[in-house]
Structures are given as C-alpha cells and as structure tokens.
Amino acid sequence: MKITISAIKADIGSIGGHETPSKAVYETVRKYVLENKKDLLLDLFTTYVGDDIALLMTHTRGENNSDIHKLAWDAFVAGTEVAKKQGLYGAGQDLLKDSFSGNVKGMGPGVCEMEFDERPNEPFIFFQADKTDPGAFNLPMYLSFADPMYSPGLFISAKMRQGYEFTIMNVYHTEGDKVIKLNAPEEIYDVAALLRDLETYVVESVHLRATGDIAAKVSTSRLHNIAGTYVGKDDPVALVRLQKLFPDAGEVLSPYALGYYVAGDNRGSHNTPLLPVKTHSIVSYFDGPACVSALGFCVHDGIFTEPVDMFDHPVWERVREKVSDKAIEMRRQGFFGCAMLGMNELEYTEIVDHIKELDARFVVRK
C-alpha cells in the first residue's frame, strides 16, 4: 500500500515566553484536525516539544497535497485564535502569511513529507527539534547514512553497502529550491564539505541507491528567508525509516549522544549543543539548549501504533547530563567569539541597524 506521512509543525503561542504551548491551544489544534479530517486522513498523531506543535498524519494523497496542507494550516489558525485570547507570547508566530495559498511551504510552518510503498513491517522515527534550524540534522544524517563507525549496517547489509544518495539544499537561495544530489560513499568528501556549513547547506532527503527508496526527509524552511527578519528559529522536523534497507534504530539514534553544536538558544543567536529530550519537554535554560525529541512508530495500512519515546532510557539521562554541562560552559562565554553566531545569521536581527549606526561614527586616522 502506498502511503504518505506528512509532518507539519508550527509555533503559534507559548506560556512564559518560548517554553511550551498551553493545553488549550494544543487541544484546539488536535481537535480541529480530528473534526475536519473527513476522508482526508488515515491516521493522526499530535505532539509537541518546546513551543512547537506537530501534526503527524498519514494519507494516500501524496506529498504537497493542498487539502492536507490546508487542514494543517486551518488547525494552526484556530489554535492561534485561542493563543491570542489567552495572551500567549508569540501567538501565530510561525504563520507568516495572511491567507492560505495552496501549500504551507514558504508560509512559516515546517513541512516534512515522504511517500512510499508500505512494507509489511514499517518502523520509523519522527524527530522534532526546537530552538535550532534545519542544519541541526546534517551531522546525524551523515553519520547514520555514510559513516560505518556509527552505522555498521553500511558494510554488513548488502543493499546498504551500495550506499545512499543525499539531496542537499542551499537554503539561502530564495528564488526556488536549489539542490544537488551526491552519492555516498564515492562523493562522501563532497557531502562533508557542504554539510559542515549547516547554516547554508542542509540535507533535504536521503534515498537508498540500490532501490531508489526514500530513507529520510527533513524540513528545510528558514523563517528569516520568508519574513526578511528574525522571527524565531526554524525548529525543524525529520522522518527516518528504519531496519532492513535502512539503518536500524540504534544507528539512527547514536549520533545524538554527541551533543554536537548547532545554531539556536536565546534569540536564535548562539551556538549550543543539541540536547536529546523526552517528548513534551519544555525549554527554559537561556531559551535552550536547542533540543530534539524522537518518537518511534510502526505504521500498517496507514495506521500508527502507539509511539515509544526513544530518548526515555537511562543511557540518555547520562547523555543529558553531559550535554547540559556543555551548554552551561558555552553560555559562560556570553557574547564572545564562537559562543554567538556570525554576522551572516545575526544580520536578520536588529543588531545590524546598531552596527550601521556605529559604522557611521568610524573615522579614518591620518
């Protein structure tokens, strides 16, 4: 059976700043979809991490379907009205356009969709990140699909050994989707050369070369490209299929134990280690650290099993301690040096106007 999994998320209002959506807003979004899905959806699961609400939906209408996207958009609009009535911070923050135009891409909400022929056993992980941007998934995608140190299936499995095709997008090109396709392992150095610049080049998708099957998908929206100014971090989501043709759960999850540094944290302007958290975790330390949750599912005939929280395990408690120490140590450096992002990212904030004012006061000493 060919199905589509659509993950669409948005920040439409939060309690106490950027911490978490209210129960009323969350329930409004969930109930709106349930009451209006009609014959559109096979199944629905809703969740949140930090201040972002995510809709995980299955259907048979393919990617970029206008009806599916409008259902999600209208649900977030309904939730925004409740957020405004409650006086929540950032009500409707990610809804950057006034009206729906056929597709939520380029309108603010993050979108991650994959269409495939469902296997008899179809496990996958839904990743949801907060207080960071799409490049946060660059390193784990690279390690899981190209590095046998983290993914031994690359030399154990006959099909995996043939490698994966990475579709990488230049997210600073705003006139259209500017992408390149690179094959691992032959072009692994080229993949690495691009993915190291996680603000410009991001993994959009990964395909198994042996069969062409979709293996992973990442939302790629950059909010400042849409709004022209800083309106919050992009808070990406990702879908990764597991087992047989693809890496297993351990190979997909193990890179997150690194606590590697990404863009995010307070005002979206700092470098921060990515913290693996349990689902429904709030964000509070310096509006961070940037965090990611992981829910494991199986899907059959388009119907989800109950999820398992992949980061709810004693080992991840130790990881959280280590990553938290890294976050605290980095924040002790304040604004200085690599603790904050470069001016190419800060140019979307109000600091650029202050720099221009100061620049006018410079004199050339004779």
Secondary structure, 3 states (H helix, E strand, C coil): CEEEEEEEEECCCEECCCCECCHHHHHHHHHHHHHHCCCCCCEEEEEEECCEEEEEEEECCCCCCHHHHHHHHHHHHHHHHHHHHHCCECCCCCCCCCCCCCCCCCCCCEEEEEEEECCCCCEEEEEEEECCCHHHHHHHHHHHHHCCCCCCHHHHCCCHHHCEEEEEEECCCCCCCCEEEEEECCCHHHHHHHHCCCCCEEEEEEEECCCCCEEEEECCCCHHHHHCCCCCCCCCEEEEECCCCCCCHHHHHHHHHHCCEEEECHHHCEEEECEECCCCCCCCECCECCEEEEEEEEEECCEECCCEECCCCHHHHHHHHHHHHHHHHHHCCCCCHHHECCHHHHCCCCHHHHHHHHHHCCCCCC
